[in-house]
């Protein structure tokens, strides 16, 4: 006998009765469920078939279930927008409104849908690119931009990929700015200018697309030449630094020498002015003295000549440390080392003594020589 054939002992694995009745009807299943729900809500769930199968009980249960589902569905439309966020409502897929922070309600799905966007969060995007400068040099640039959402509907619906559009705008802006600048300006001198100009151009591009994005800051993290030519750029930088160092040293040397030269020139000018004034004053004094002597000479020529002779002789012998005298009747010259004699006396006394000795010696010599010359002349005659 097959395993699924019931035997005499009711050994049916499906526990079916021998009367070969079919499976229960669907109507009967729903009626049983209706009786159970009716018992939960105060109905007579255990009544007879006449009470359980009444159409009024089934309809009331359906209405209650629909009411509960409607309440749950309606309550699912309650939402809260916190500070720094914006709620965007779509009705049948079309933008309807933007809600501010607070507690709100919207018609739940599928009539309306809700998107909450954080408008205070600062997001960041980083981009690396290689481009040409105005003088046809290649530079590698790494940019980092910080931005936030200023218009939630534009951020959600006007662009398919806001971050992708942001990077494309960053690429376009930096290429335009760098393409108008030289390599030295890009690498060393104009980093702040390039950052600010790129930020302004990026914001202009994003506003043109109505992207709903506001650029808060833009930083040039790295600007460098490509790796294969890095050594050559390092040599150029070192040469430029050496040039600047030499210029600074030359300026420091000039700042030191120029004041000294100006001071020396001022000193020489002052000395020349003083020398000029001294010479002019001396010349004027000599001229006045000569004028006075001329007046005296016209009055007494012989006396004036004798006086001038004596003064000239005194001036000559006062500056001489050696005197030679021709002794009468001898073939030797007398030598008087006045400098040795002056060393043994005081400077003041020696000067006075030297001048007196010189005058007396000259006077004796002249007095001895004056009468002897005519005598010798007479003797020779």
NORGIWO-V492129 format. One record per run of one state. SS is the DSSP state (a for helix, b for strand, c for the rest). FROM is the first residue (numbers start at 0). LEN is the number of residues. Records with the same first field share a line. If there is no record, write none. Layout:
# NORGIWO-V492129
SS = FROM-LEN / FROM-LEN
This chain:
# NORGIWO-V492129
c = 0-25 / 40-8 / 52-2 / 75-2 / 81-3 / 91-2 / 99-2 / 105-6 / 118-4 / 132-5 / 149-2 / 158-3 / 179-3 / 189-1 / 208-4 / 225-1 / 299-1 / 318-3 / 326-6 / 343-3 / 380-1
a = 25-15 / 48-4 / 54-21 / 151-7 / 161-18 / 182-7 / 190-18 / 226-73 / 300-18 / 337-6 / 346-34
b = 77-4 / 84-7 / 93-6 / 101-4 / 111-7 / 122-10 / 137-12 / 212-13 / 321-5 / 332-5
